[in-house]
Amino acid sequence: MKYFQVVVVLIVYVIFRSNLVAQNQQNPNLLWPVSSDTPRIKYVSSISSLREIEKKSTSIFENVLHIFFGSEEQEHQFVQPVGIAVSDTKKIYVTDPGAQGIHILDIANDDYHFISHTLSGNLLSPVGIALSNEGMVYVSDSEQGKIIVYDEDNDVQFEITEHLQRPTGLLFAQQKLYVADAGKHALVIFNADGNFLTEYGHRGAGEGEFNFPIQIAEHDNLFVLDALNYRIQELQYNGKYSSAFGMQGNVTGKFASPKGIAIDTNGNYYVTDALMDNFQIFNKEKKLLLVVGTHGTREGEFMSPGGIAIDNSHQIYIVDMLNKRIQIFQIMNYQ
């Protein structure tokens, strides 16, 4: 009995110390560029667990019980987060093929949901995600070769199964669903109800050709992350090629393993790179503006960053896959 009491005391002490350290490390004042009087990017916070979303006020005693007996929260950790989308109300949707489901983080209401059901079973490898203006949620399952569409209550409305091979990145724009299909090396387009409209491209390195397209963004035109061509291709909404930028390399300004793309309302491009463990920002002329992040586990550091999204208050959300978390940054001095 005395031995058990000593163990409990030691655990309580460790938890107490770790809580103090965590409190002291919250919201570090990280800015980029580091030496600039007018920084462009500021670190805001990280999200890694259900408890952080629900903001549970747990006692030391409850933490001890969790150590000995486990907790329900353990079922809802990020396993292999990949894709991300953020609604106008700041509800965060994260695809997680490792957990075979979708994490829905409603921070404003301290609420969390996890969905994994489809019309004919469960999700296997949810990767891409897009939101419509009407609140519909489109999710690509690359392993099953289909797209599942949920409503705001997380109920399945319909599935898209035709004309797809290995769908990855999704974009909902102009009442159409644009799908980057890495298996077909093409961009496939459906209407809002899932009816096939057309597709563009095939495998290659020429204009309008693709080599594993994996993500899509828009700003007046479509911008497709053409992963193994190590470039971003700009296409008009009708599929006509406009321009491209980027080349392979492991130095700033080039792409080693590009994984995600987002564009702010000023037309600047934000590209995550899983091998360089950073995200790079290019202006509308495709000139490099800034590099944010390096390899590591601390705030502002990454291990295989993937999906990226920018919300309506100019906050950047990045899936930090191997660190199993979401990191949030603020675009500063925005005009």
TORKE-705888 format. One record per residue: residue in one letter; x, y, z of N, C-alpha, C in turn. Coordinates in pm, whole numbers, padded with zeros to 5 digits, always signed. Layout:
// residues N
AXYZXYZXYZ
...
// end
This chain:
// residues 335
M+00084-00121+00000+00000+00000+00000+00086+00125+00000
K+00196+00123+00079+00284+00240+00084+00349+00262-00053
Y+00386+00149-00117+00447+00160-00249+00351+00227-00348
F+00224+00188-00343+00122+00247-00430+00108+00397-00404
Q+00110+00436-00276+00097+00577-00241+00216+00658-00294
V+00335+00599-00284+00454+00669-00334+00444+00689-00485
V+00397+00584-00556+00381+00594-00700+00282+00705-00737
V+00170+00709-00665+00069+00812-00691+00126+00951-00668
V+00200+00968-00560+00261+01099-00530+00356+01140-00641
L+00437+01045-00688+00531+01076-00794+00459+01115-00923
I+00350+01044-00953+00274+01076-01073+00211+01214-01062
V+00155+01243-00946+00096+01375-00925+00200+01485-00943
Y+00320+01461-00892+00426+01561-00903+00464+01582-01050
V+00479+01472-01124+00517+01482-01265+00411+01558-01343
I+00283+01526-01316+00174+01596-01386+00174+01743-01352
F+00194+01775-01225+00196+01914-01182+00308+01991-01253
R+00428+01929-01259+00540+01995-01324+00514+02011-01474
S+00461+01907-01536+00436+01914-01680+00330+02019-01712
N+00231+02032-01625+00129+02137-01646+00190+02275-01638
L+00282+02295-01544+00349+02424-01532+00431+02455-01656
V+00505+02355-01705+00586+02374-01825+00497+02408-01944
A+00384+02333-01957+00292+02358-02068+00235+02498-02063
Q+00200+02544-01943+00145+02678-01929+00248+02783-01966
N+00374+02759-01931+00478+02856-01960+00515+02859-02107
Q+00483+02748-02182+00521+02742-02322+00407+02779-02416
Q+00291+02811-02365+00178+02843-02450+00200+02974-02524
N+00158+02974-02652+00161+03095-02734+00295+03167-02731
P+00404+03101-02772+00532+03170-02780+00525+03280-02884
N+00604+03384-02866+00599+03498-02955+00689+03472-03075
L+00640+03386-03166+00715+03349-03285+00667+03431-03403
L+00761+03499-03468+00730+03585-03580+00823+03555-03696
W+00773+03575-03819+00853+03560-03940+00828+03679-04031
P+00932+03739-04091+01074+03714-04071+01117+03751-03930
V+01213+03680-03879+01255+03696-03740+01310+03836-03714
S+01390+03887-03804+01460+04014-03780+01387+04136-03836
S+01264+04118-03882+01192+04228-03947+01113+04310-03847
D+01103+04440-03874+01018+04529-03794+00870+04515-03833
T+00847+04459-03949+00709+04438-03996+00692+04291-04033
P+00678+04204-03933+00664+04060-03962+00537+04031-04041
R+00543+03925-04121+00430+03884-04203+00347+03774-04138
I+00413+03686-04061+00347+03567-04007+00373+03558-03857
K+00270+03523-03781+00283+03503-03637+00224+03368-03598
Y+00296+03293-03515+00243+03168-03462+00130+03200-03363
V+00020+03123-03371-00095+03145-03284-00110+03032-03182
S-00125+02909-03231-00151+02798-03139-00138+02665-03213
S-00149+02556-03136-00151+02421-03192-00268+02344-03132
I-00321+02250-03210-00429+02164-03164-00386+02019-03187
S-00391+01939-03082-00350+01800-03099-00444+01699-03035
S-00540+01744-02954-00624+01646-02887-00766+01695-02866
L-00853+01600-02837-00994+01631-02808-01005+01720-02685
R-00924+01694-02584-00933+01771-02460-00906+01919-02486
E-00815+01949-02578-00786+02088-02610-00908+02156-02671
I-00985+02082-02752-01103+02140-02813-01213+02161-02711
E-01236+02059-02629-01344+02069-02531-01306+02155-02412
K-01178+02191-02402-01131+02277-02293-01175+02223-02158
K-01155+02093-02140-01195+02031-02015-01110+02082-01900
S-01173+02110-01790-01102+02151-01670-01086+02028-01581
T-00979+01955-01603-00958+01832-01528-00868+01856-01409
S-00897+01785-01302-00816+01797-01181-00697+01704-01189
I-00602+01723-01098-00486+01634-01091-00533+01491-01063
F-00633+01477-00978-00684+01343-00946-00740+01276-01071
E-00813+01353-01155-00868+01296-01277-00757+01254-01372
N-00648+01333-01378-00536+01297-01462-00471+01167-01416
V-00463+01146-01283-00409+01022-01230-00497+00904-01272
L-00629+00922-01264-00722+00817-01305-00704+00783-01453
H-00680+00888-01535-00661+00864-01677-00536+00781-01702
I-00432+00804-01623-00309+00727-01639-00331+00580-01607
F-00405+00554-01498-00426+00415-01454-00532+00342-01535
F-00639+00413-01571-00754+00346-01630-00786+00390-01773
G-00707+00484-01824-00732+00531-01959-00842+00635-01962
S-00867+00688-02081-00971+00789-02096-01034+00778-02233
E-01157+00824-02243-01229+00820-02370-01160+00906-02474
E-01088+01005-02428-01022+01097-02519-00918+01026-02606
Q-00859+00919-02556-00757+00850-02630-00810+00798-02764
E-00939+00779-02776-00998+00731-02900-01001+00839-03007
H-00977+00963-02969-00994+01073-03061-00869+01158-03072
Q-00757+01094-03091-00633+01163-03120-00609+01160-03272
F-00535+01258-03322-00491+01250-03460-00397+01131-03475
V-00417+01054-03580-00330+00940-03608-00240+00969-03727
Q-00302+01004-03839-00228+01041-03959-00306+01150-04032
P-00316+01268-03974-00394+01374-04037-00332+01416-04169
V-00418+01446-04267-00368+01478-04402-00431+01606-04456
G-00564+01606-04472-00631+01719-04535-00704+01806-04435
I-00733+01931-04476-00799+02024-04384-00885+02122-04463
A-00997+02160-04402-01082+02267-04454-01139+02342-04335
V-01165+02471-04351-01215+02555-04243-01335+02633-04294
S-01446+02626-04220-01568+02695-04261-01562+02842-04222
D-01661+02917-04268-01668+03060-04234-01689+03082-04085
T-01742+02982-04016-01762+02991-03872-01646+02930-03793
K-01536+02903-03865-01412+02850-03805-01428+02706-03754
K-01519+02634-03810-01526+02491-03782-01420+02423-03867
I-01336+02342-03804-01221+02281-03871-01251+02134-03901
Y-01230+02095-04026-01249+01957-04069-01111+01900-04107
V-01076+01785-04048-00946+01724-04073-00965+01579-04116
T-00917+01544-04234-00922+01405-04278-00805+01330-04216
D-00830+01206-04176-00729+01127-04106-00736+00982-04154
P-00660+00947-04260-00664+00808-04308-00613+00708-04205
G-00525+00752-04114-00478+00663-04008-00588+00622-03914
A-00678+00716-03884-00793+00688-03798-00915+00645-03879
Q-00904+00651-04011-01012+00615-04104-01139+00695-04075
G-01119+00825-04062-01234+00911-04036-01200+01058-04049
I-01295+01141-04007-01284+01286-04017-01305+01347-03880
H-01212+01429-03836-01225+01503-03711-01292+01636-03743
I-01397+01670-03667-01465+01798-03684-01449+01876-03555
L-01375+01987-03561-01337+02063-03444-01411+02197-03446
D-01509+02210-03361-01586+02334-03350-01535+02409-03228
I-01430+02484-03246-01362+02548-03134-01452+02652-03067
A-01526+02727-03145-01611+02833-03089-01712+02778-02989
N-01758+02655-03012-01859+02596-02924-01803+02482-02839
D-01670+02473-02832-01605+02368-02753-01663+02230-02784
D-01675+02201-02914-01741+02079-02955-01653+02000-03051
Y-01669+01869-03048-01589+01779-03131-01676+01664-03180
H-01656+01626-03306-01723+01508-03362-01623+01430-03447
F-01646+01302-03457-01565+01215-03542-01661+01132-03625
I-01645+01137-03756-01733+01060-03843-01651+00967-03930
S-01704+00848-03954-01632+00749-04034-01726+00667-04122
H-01856+00695-04118-01953+00614-04190-01971+00661-04334
T-02007+00567-04421-02046+00596-04558-02180+00527-04584
L-02227+00530-04707-02352+00462-04738-02337+00310-04736
S-02214+00263-04756-02193+00119-04769-02080+00068-04680
G-02067+00125-04562-01960+00081-04472-01892+00199-04408
N-01759+00189-04394-01681+00294-04331-01577+00352-04426
L-01531+00470-04393-01421+00530-04466-01295+00444-04449
L-01215+00436-04554-01089+00363-04547-00969+00457-04551
S-00970+00549-04647-00857+00640-04658-00905+00779-04699
P-00973+00851-04607-01017+00988-04637-00897+01081-04649
V-00890+01153-04760-00773+01237-04787-00812+01382-04811
G-00889+01406-04917-00925+01543-04951-01058+01583-04891
I-01077+01714-04873-01202+01763-04816-01231+01903-04870
A-01358+01929-04898-01400+02061-04945-01538+02091-04891
L-01566+02220-04872-01694+02265-04818-01766+02350-04921
S-01897+02330-04933-01975+02414-05023-02036+02530-04945
N-02086+02629-05016-02150+02743-04951-02278+02703-04880
E-02336+02590-04920-02460+02543-04860-02436+02452-04741
G-02311+02435-04700-02280+02355-04583-02256+02209-04610
M-02250+02169-04737-02220+02030-04769-02069+02006-04757
V-02036+01884-04713-01896+01847-04692-01862+01733-04788
Y-01765+01758-04876-01722+01658-04975-01590+01598-04929
V-01584+01465-04922-01465+01395-04873-01424+01289-04974
S-01296+01291-05014-01247+01188-05106-01186+01073-05027
D-01224+00951-05066-01164+00831-05010-01079+00771-05121
S-00947+00791-05113-00860+00752-05224-00854+00602-05242
E-00865+00527-05135-00856+00381-05146-00982+00322-05208
Q-01097+00377-05174-01222+00326-05230-01257+00391-05363
G-01181+00494-05400-01204+00558-05529-01338+00627-05539
K-01380+00694-05432-01510+00761-05436-01509+00885-05349
I-01614+00964-05361-01632+01086-05282-01763+01073-05206
I-01757+01097-05076-01875+01090-04991-01917+01232-04954
V-02047+01258-04961-02098+01393-04937-02188+01391-04813
Y-02150+01473-04714-02224+01483-04587-02293+01618-04579
D-02402+01623-04501-02466+01751-04473-02413+01808-04342
E-02472+01918-04297-02424+01984-04176-02446+01901-04050
D-02534+01803-04057-02559+01714-03943-02474+01588-03951
N-02379+01585-04043-02287+01471-04061-02355+01346-04115
D-02470+01365-04180-02539+01253-04243-02498+01243-04390
V-02478+01122-04439-02441+01103-04580-02560+01134-04669
Q-02538+01219-04768-02644+01255-04863-02634+01174-04992
F-02513+01160-05043-02492+01077-05162-02343+01052-05177
E-02309+00964-05271-02169+00932-05300-02144+00944-05450
I-02022+00982-05484-01980+00990-05624-01882+00875-05647
T-01917+00785-05737-01835+00665-05757-01787+00649-05901
E-01849+00721-05995-01813+00706-06135-01707+00809-06176
H-01628+00773-06279-01528+00861-06339-01412+00894-06244
L-01393+00814-06142-01286+00837-06045-01198+00714-06034
Q-01070+00739-06004-00979+00628-05981-00914+00637-05843
R-00842+00745-05820-00781+00767-05688-00792+00915-05653
P-00912+00960-05617-00932+01103-05588-00857+01147-05464
T-00797+01264-05471-00722+01319-05356-00777+01457-05323
G-00715+01563-05374-00756+01698-05339-00889+01738-05398
L-00966+01816-05321-01098+01864-05364-01106+02015-05351
L-01184+02074-05441-01215+02217-05434-01358+02236-05480
F-01437+02309-05401-01572+02344-05443-01571+02492-05480
A-01599+02520-05607-01596+02658-05655-01695+02673-05769
Q-01761+02788-05774-01856+02819-05881-01962+02708-05897
Q-02007+02657-05782-02110+02553-05779-02067+02424-05850
K-01937+02401-05854-01882+02279-05912-01781+02219-05816
L-01765+02087-05825-01667+02016-05746-01551+01976-05837
Y-01432+02029-05806-01311+01997-05882-01232+01893-05803
V-01193+01785-05871-01127+01673-05806-00990+01651-05870
A-00885+01655-05788-00752+01614-05834-00745+01463-05819
D-00740+01392-05931-00737+01246-05928-00594+01200-05959
A-00524+01156-05853-00384+01118-05868-00369+00990-05949
G-00471+00904-05949-00466+00781-06026-00483+00803-06175
K-00571+00897-06210-00597+00927-06351-00504+01035-06404
H-00431+01103-06313-00344+01216-06351-00427+01320-06426
A-00541+01353-06365-00635+01443-06432-00714+01524-06330
L-00778+01626-06380-00870+01708-06301-01011+01672-06346
V-01094+01620-06253-01228+01573-06287-01330+01668-06225
I-01432+01706-06300-01527+01807-06254-01668+01749-06250
F-01738+01777-06138-01876+01737-06117-01958+01860-06080
N-02090+01852-06095-02173+01960-06041-02198+01934-05892
A-02270+02025-05829-02289+02016-05684-02363+01889-05642
D-02442+01831-05734-02517+01710-05704-02440+01583-05736
G-02315+01598-05779-02232+01481-05806-02241+01427-05947
N-02303+01500-06037-02312+01456-06176-02186+01494-06253
F-02131+01399-06327-02007+01422-06401-02028+01527-06509
L-01931+01620-06519-01936+01724-06621-01828+01703-06726
T-01702+01698-06683-01591+01682-06777-01464+01652-06699
E-01354+01631-06770-01224+01617-06705-01116+01672-06796
Y-01006+01714-06735-00895+01774-06809-00766+01701-06774
G-00681+01686-06875-00545+01641-06850-00524+01491-06858
H-00397+01454-06864-00352+01316-06860-00208+01318-06813
R-00146+01200-06800-00012+01195-06743+00091+01253-06839
G+00178+01337-06784+00284+01398-06864+00341+01518-06792
A+00435+01585-06859+00501+01701-06800+00479+01827-06883
G+00391+01818-06981+00364+01933-07065+00260+02025-07006
E+00223+02126-07083+00122+02221-07037-00013+02151-07025
G-00075+02162-06908-00204+02099-06886-00198+01950-06861
E-00077+01894-06852-00060+01753-06817-00019+01743-06671
F-00038+01625-06612-00013+01610-06468+00067+01484-06438
N+00137+01488-06327+00205+01371-06273+00173+01367-06124
F+00065+01299-06090+00012+01290-05954-00032+01427-05900
P-00138+01483-05956-00198+01603-05896-00264+01566-05764
I-00242+01648-05660-00292+01608-05528-00373+01716-05456
Q-00362+01842-05495-00438+01947-05428-00478+02053-05529
I-00583+02129-05493-00633+02236-05579-00667+02357-05494
A-00639+02476-05547-00681+02601-05484-00734+02693-05595
E-00793+02803-05555-00843+02897-05657-00819+03041-05615
H-00797+03124-05715-00795+03269-05700-00807+03325-05841
D-00930+03349-05884-00961+03391-06021-00945+03275-06120
N-00847+03190-06099-00828+03070-06179-00808+02951-06086
L-00789+02833-06144-00757+02713-06067-00606+02696-06058
F-00559+02649-05943-00417+02623-05923-00403+02481-05870
V-00339+02396-05950-00329+02254-05919-00187+02222-05876
L-00175+02159-05758-00045+02115-05710-00012+01984-05784
D+00079+01995-05880+00120+01886-05968+00244+01823-05905
A+00222+01729-05810+00324+01692-05711+00454+01640-05772
L+00447+01541-05860+00570+01481-05911+00624+01550-06036
N+00558+01657-06078+00620+01752-06169+00678+01870-06092
Y+00658+01870-05960+00715+01970-05868+00682+02112-05913
R+00553+02134-05936+00511+02265-05983+00366+02291-05946
I+00327+02417-05959+00188+02459-05947+00143+02500-06087
Q+00037+02437-06137-00017+02474-06267-00141+02560-06251
E-00147+02667-06327-00264+02753-06330-00348+02721-06453
L-00474+02689-06429-00567+02660-06536-00688+02752-06525
Q-00745+02788-06637-00872+02857-06634-00980+02757-06594
Y-01096+02807-06553-01202+02718-06508-01250+02622-06618
N-01224+02658-06743-01262+02570-06854-01151+02471-06888
G-01046+02467-06806-00939+02371-06826-00823+02419-06910
K-00833+02538-06969-00728+02588-07055-00606+02628-06972
Y-00488+02586-07015-00363+02614-06944-00331+02763-06949
S-00286+02817-06834-00246+02958-06828-00098+02975-06798
S-00049+02908-06693+00091+02926-06655+00130+02818-06554
A+00256+02818-06515+00305+02725-06413+00428+02785-06347
F+00454+02743-06223+00580+02781-06159+00624+02672-06064
G+00755+02670-06038+00813+02572-05948+00899+02471-06020
M+00996+02416-05947+01082+02310-05998+01135+02229-05882
Q+01190+02111-05911+01237+02022-05806+01366+02073-05745
G+01375+02061-05612+01496+02100-05540+01470+02103-05391
N+01576+02095-05313+01560+02098-05167+01614+02226-05107
V+01605+02334-05183+01644+02467-05134+01524+02558-05145
T+01528+02669-05073+01414+02760-05073+01384+02810-05213
G+01256+02823-05240+01211+02865-05371+01181+02750-05464
K+01221+02627-05424+01193+02508-05504+01110+02411-05420
F+01068+02300-05480+00983+02203-05412+01051+02067-05405
A+01060+02011-05283+01115+01877-05265+01005+01773-05255
S+00899+01804-05179+00782+01716-05169+00661+01802-05135
P+00611+01878-05234+00497+01968-05207+00372+01888-05175
K+00298+01931-05072+00182+01855-05026+00053+01935-05022
G+00061+02065-04998-00061+02144-04985-00044+02283-05042
I-00155+02340-05090-00152+02477-05142-00276+02552-05096
A-00256+02679-05061-00366+02771-05029-00328+02907-05084
I-00428+02989-05112-00405+03121-05169-00485+03223-05090
D-00420+03332-05047-00494+03434-04974-00564+03529-05071
T-00642+03621-05018-00723+03708-05104-00639+03811-05178
N-00512+03825-05143-00422+03911-05218-00353+03838-05332
G-00378+03707-05342-00317+03630-05449-00181+03574-05417
N-00143+03571-05288-00017+03508-05249-00038+03358-05231
Y+00063+03280-05268+00054+03134-05263+00129+03081-05141
Y+00067+02984-05073+00126+02920-04955+00137+02770-04987
V+00260+02717-04988+00283+02579-05029+00359+02505-04919
T+00301+02397-04867+00370+02316-04767+00459+02215-04837
D+00570+02181-04769+00665+02085-04824+00703+01984-04718
A+00668+01856-04741+00686+01753-04639+00831+01713-04618
L+00918+01735-04715+01059+01701-04698+01139+01817-04638
M+01102+01939-04674+01173+02055-04619+01113+02101-04487
D+00997+02041-04447+00933+02072-04319+00911+02222-04301
N+00847+02281-04401+00816+02424-04393+00700+02455-04485
F+00659+02582-04483+00573+02628-04591+00633+02755-04647
Q+00625+02766-04780+00683+02879-04851+00572+02969-04904
I+00597+03097-04902+00499+03195-04948+00556+03264-05071
F+00477+03264-05180+00514+03329-05304+00411+03439-05333
N+00455+03548-05393+00361+03654-05428+00292+03621-05560
K+00204+03708-05605+00125+03679-05725+00212+03673-05851
E+00334+03727-05842+00428+03716-05954+00513+03589-05942
K+00477+03503-05844+00547+03375-05820+00689+03394-05769
K+00717+03506-05707+00847+03531-05645+00838+03491-05497
L+00944+03427-05447+00946+03382-05308+00947+03502-05214
L+00853+03503-05119+00846+03608-05019+00907+03566-04885
L+00876+03442-04843+00910+03404-04707+00903+03253-04692
V+00989+03200-04604+00986+03058-04567+00958+03051-04417
V+00860+02970-04378+00822+02958-04237+00838+02813-04193
G+00915+02794-04084+00927+02662-04025+01055+02590-04058
T+01082+02488-03979+01196+02399-03999+01161+02265-03935
H+01252+02170-03942+01224+02037-03887+01227+02040-03735
G+01125+01980-03672+01125+01972-03527+00986+01951-03470
T+00978+01952-03340+00852+01924-03270+00801+02044-03190
R+00877+02151-03185+00833+02268-03110+00736+02352-03193
E+00680+02455-03129+00588+02544-03200+00660+02609-03318
G+00592+02612-03432+00652+02671-03551+00746+02578-03624
E+00762+02455-03576+00843+02354-03643+00750+02244-03695
F+00797+02168-03794+00710+02069-03858+00781+01936-03877
M+00700+01832-03887+00744+01702-03934+00639+01652-04035
S+00671+01670-04162+00582+01636-04274+00453+01718-04274
P+00463+01849-04294+00340+01929-04308+00266+01891-04435
G+00133+01889-04427+00052+01847-04541-00051+01950-04580
G-00178+01920-04551-00286+02010-04591-00276+02147-04529
I-00326+02245-04602-00322+02384-04556-00450+02455-04597
A-00499+02543-04509-00619+02622-04538-00603+02760-04477
I-00669+02859-04538-00669+02996-04487-00814+03038-04467
D-00847+03089-04347-00986+03125-04319-01014+03271-04352
N-01136+03316-04322-01177+03450-04359-01121+03559-04268
S-01047+03521-04163-00978+03621-04080-00827+03611-04100
H-00787+03552-04212-00647+03544-04253-00561+03461-04159
Q-00621+03359-04099-00543+03263-04022-00511+03142-04109
I-00390+03089-04091-00342+02975-04169-00347+02851-04080
Y-00406+02745-04132-00416+02618-04060-00334+02514-04138
I-00238+02451-04069-00151+02355-04137-00153+02222-04063
V-00173+02115-04140-00167+01980-04084-00021+01941-04069
D+00021+01921-03945+00158+01881-03911+00154+01730-03885
M+00166+01652-03994+00122+01513-03992+00195+01427-03888
L+00328+01422-03892+00400+01332-03802+00405+01383-03658
N+00378+01512-03639+00362+01564-03503+00217+01549-03455
K+00131+01499-03544-00009+01468-03511-00080+01588-03448
R-00077+01698-03521-00138+01820-03470-00171+01914-03585
I-00247+02019-03553-00274+02130-03643-00204+02253-03586
Q-00127+02322-03667-00066+02448-03623-00138+02564-03691
I-00159+02670-03614-00233+02786-03663-00142+02908-03658
F-00142+02984-03767-00062+03105-03780-00153+03220-03824
Q-00107+03342-03799-00182+03460-03839-00103+03538-03944
I-00171+03574-04053-00110+03665-04150-00121+03805-04093
M-00009+03873-04077-00007+04005-04013+00002+04116-04118
N-00036+04237-04075-00028+04355-04159-00099+04329-04292
Y-00214+04263-04283-00285+04224-04405-00357+04343-04466
Q-00341+04357-04596-00407+04467-04667-00480+04417-04790
// end
